[in-house]
Amino acid sequence: MHYPHRISKVKRARNVGFRNRMKTKKGRQMINRKRRAGRKVNVV
């Protein structure tokens, strides 16, 4: 079966990964917001 728009894990990580979020102030704010909401800290 063919899945449409199958993006590679590397490309996805570079766009929405943890390290990419930490680069910007807004990204860090977002992670802290998620942590306050009770999301797991080390999501794979």
KAZIPE-V325515 format. One record per run of one state. SS is the DSSP state (2 for helix, 1 for strand, 0 for the rest). FROM is the first residue (numbers start at 1). TO is the last residue. If there is no record, write none. Layout:
[[SS,FROM,TO] [SS,FROM,TO]]
//
This chain:
[[0,1,8] [2,9,16] [0,17,17] [2,18,23] [0,24,24] [2,25,36] [0,37,44]]
//
